[in-house]
């Protein structure tokens, strides 16, 4: 006996799984959530600019990002091959940044 099987697709309605039975109960639980002062202070410490900057400086280099940068530099080199290297002399954005830095006194000797 040979039984020929054919593929059949059944589409189910998507569902969302929540730990609360209704959205209203979730909203009530979220609004009634009271963080202790120590949790609040911990969150502020973790989100401070100095802490984020320190973590960013101490973070190891990302190999994928390094590879992406190397490929971009190689593409620029191949694209500009046989030409004089481009400069930002006629770039209006670079000029605006230069003038802004000049006005703010970044070029003054300290």
VMD Tcl script that draws the C-alpha trace (Angstrom):
set ca {
  {0.00 0.00 0.00}
  {1.40 3.39 -1.02}
  {0.05 6.50 0.67}
  {0.96 9.74 -1.09}
  {1.55 12.56 1.35}
  {1.20 16.19 0.36}
  {2.33 19.24 2.34}
  {-0.40 21.16 4.07}
  {0.04 24.50 5.80}
  {-2.13 25.55 8.68}
  {-1.93 29.18 9.73}
  {-2.59 29.89 13.37}
  {-3.55 33.25 14.78}
  {-0.63 34.93 16.55}
  {-0.81 35.09 20.32}
  {0.91 37.24 22.92}
  {1.98 35.71 26.21}
  {1.95 38.00 29.25}
  {2.48 37.21 32.93}
  {-0.71 39.16 33.71}
  {-4.12 38.08 32.43}
  {-5.04 41.52 31.07}
  {-3.31 44.72 30.01}
  {-5.18 46.59 32.72}
  {-3.71 44.35 35.45}
  {-0.25 44.88 33.97}
  {-0.75 48.66 33.97}
  {-1.93 48.56 37.57}
  {1.04 46.44 38.67}
  {3.47 48.69 36.79}
  {2.05 51.89 38.23}
  {2.07 50.47 41.77}
  {5.70 49.37 41.49}
  {7.74 51.20 44.12}
  {11.49 51.08 43.82}
  {13.56 51.42 46.92}
  {15.83 54.42 47.11}
  {18.91 52.23 46.75}
  {17.61 50.80 43.46}
  {16.92 54.30 42.21}
  {20.39 55.49 43.20}
  {21.93 52.41 41.57}
  {20.12 53.17 38.31}
  {21.30 56.78 38.38}
  {24.88 55.66 38.97}
  {24.76 53.22 36.08}
  {23.34 55.89 33.78}
  {25.74 58.68 34.73}
  {27.83 60.11 31.90}
  {31.12 59.52 33.67}
  {30.29 55.87 34.34}
  {29.19 55.28 30.74}
  {32.33 57.01 29.42}
  {34.57 54.92 31.68}
  {32.89 51.69 30.59}
  {33.15 52.71 26.94}
  {36.89 53.48 27.29}
  {37.58 50.15 29.02}
  {35.52 48.09 26.57}
  {37.62 45.79 24.38}
  {37.69 46.41 20.65}
  {34.97 44.74 18.64}
  {36.50 42.52 15.93}
  {33.52 42.95 13.61}
  {33.70 46.74 13.91}
  {37.44 46.69 13.25}
  {36.92 44.54 10.17}
  {34.14 46.83 8.92}
  {36.42 49.87 9.37}
  {39.28 48.13 7.53}
  {37.00 47.24 4.61}
  {35.69 50.82 4.44}
  {39.25 52.18 4.40}
  {40.23 49.71 1.67}
  {37.19 50.71 -0.40}
  {38.13 54.38 -0.04}
  {41.71 53.61 -1.06}
  {40.58 51.67 -4.15}
  {38.03 54.33 -5.07}
  {40.67 57.10 -4.86}
  {43.39 55.06 -6.55}
  {45.35 57.14 -9.06}
  {43.88 60.42 -7.81}
  {45.11 63.04 -5.44}
  {43.82 62.37 -1.91}
  {40.67 64.29 -1.12}
  {40.75 66.99 1.51}
  {38.05 68.78 3.43}
  {39.11 72.16 2.06}
  {35.85 72.67 0.18}
  {33.65 70.89 2.71}
  {31.20 73.45 4.16}
  {30.49 71.31 7.23}
  {34.21 71.09 8.04}
  {34.48 74.88 7.65}
  {31.51 75.43 9.96}
  {33.08 73.17 12.59}
  {36.41 74.99 12.23}
  {34.81 78.43 12.65}
  {32.78 77.24 15.63}
  {35.92 75.83 17.28}
  {37.79 79.06 16.53}
  {35.05 81.19 18.08}
  {34.88 78.99 21.17}
  {38.63 79.41 21.73}
  {39.78 75.84 21.20}
  {42.91 77.02 19.34}
  {44.16 79.34 22.10}
  {47.38 78.35 23.82}
  {46.93 77.31 27.42}
}
mol new
graphics top color blue
foreach p $ca { graphics top sphere $p radius 0.5 }
foreach p [lrange $ca 0 end-1] q [lrange $ca 1 end] { graphics top cylinder $p $q radius 0.2 }
display resetview
